[in-house]
């Protein structure tokens, strides 16, 4: 079975919470890599920041939908966080700012999404 076929099969059986957790892990790893290579690697930095911003924008759009069943206060908080992420991402790209704040936000969300019984270390994506 090819890797692509395995991914397709796995995603069909993955619950939304696990999918979100996995996505946060992938995006956060990209931010960690961008941080580690430094601001001189503009393409790596721009790609990671753009991916993070697109992920948060998608979550905000989902939360703005009337069909979303999360509590209204949580939906509003996610939308607010998305706006903050967008602003911080622009600043980080424009001023070669630190990525640690964005990484920490993603890690905190991952802790909330972590599968039951998972330790706090499980929410820390590998560098």
N, C-alpha and C positions, 0 to 999 in steps of 0.2 A: 504494500500500500504506500503510495507516495505521501510525502509530507503534507502537500496541499490537500489531498484527500483526507488525511488524518485531521487536519485543522478544520475542514468542513464538517466532518463527522463529530468532532469534539464540540464545535460551536452549536450544533443542533441539540446537544444534550446539556449545555451549560445554562444555568439559571442566570437571569439578568444581573443579579448581585455579583456573582462570580465573574461574569463578563466585564462588569465595571471595574472590579478589583484587578483583573488581569490587564485591562486597558490602562488603569492608573499606574500599574507597575511598569508597563512598557514606556509610557510617556515619562515617568519619573526617571527611569534608567537613561532615557535620552537627555533629560535635563542634567543628570549627574555627569554624563559623558561630556556634555557641552561645558559644564562648569570645570571639569578636570582638564580639558584641552585649552581652556582659557579664551579670552575675548578675541584673540588673533584668528581663531578658527571661525570666521564669520558665518560661513555656510552651515556648519554644524550647529552653531548657536541659533541662527535664524530658523533652521528646520525644527529644532527642539522647542523653541519658544512658540513657533507657529502651531505645531502639533498640540502643545499644551493649551494654547488659546482656542484652537478649534474644538478640542475635547470639551473644554468648559463652556464654550458657546453652544455646543450641542446639548449639554446638560441644562443650560439656561433655557434654551428653546423648548426642551421637553417639559421643563417646570412651568413654562408660560402657557402650556397647553391645558385646556379645560379638562382633557381626558386624564391628566396626571392625577394619581390618587394619593400622592403624598400630602401631609398636612400643609395647609396654606403657609404657615410660618416657616416651615422647612423649605418649601418651594421658594419663598421670598429670600431666605438666607442663601440658598444656592445661586439664585439670580444675582444677588448682591456680590457674592464671592466671585462670580463670573466676571462682573464688571471690574472688580478689583484686580483680578488676574489679568484682564486685558490691559488695564492701565500699567500694572507692574511689568508686564511683558514688553510693552512699548518702551518703558523707561529702561529696562534691562538691555534692550537692543540698542536704543539710542545712546545711552550713556555707558555702555559696557558694565552695567550694574550687576550686583551679585544675584545669583540664582537661588541662593539658599532659602530665601523666604518662600519662593514658589515650590521648591522641593519639599519644604516642611509642611506646607498646606496640603500637598498631594499625599504625603505620608500620613498626615492626620486623618484625612478622608479614608485612606486605605485601612487604617486601624479600625474605623467604623464599618468598613465593608468586609473585613477579614472573616473568613469562614469561622463558624462556631468552634471554640476550643483552640483556635490558633493563637500563638503567643505574639507579643508585641514585635518580636524580632521578625516574624513572618511578614509583617507589614513593611519591612525595610527592604526595598528592592536592592538586589545585588548591584554593586558598582561595575 
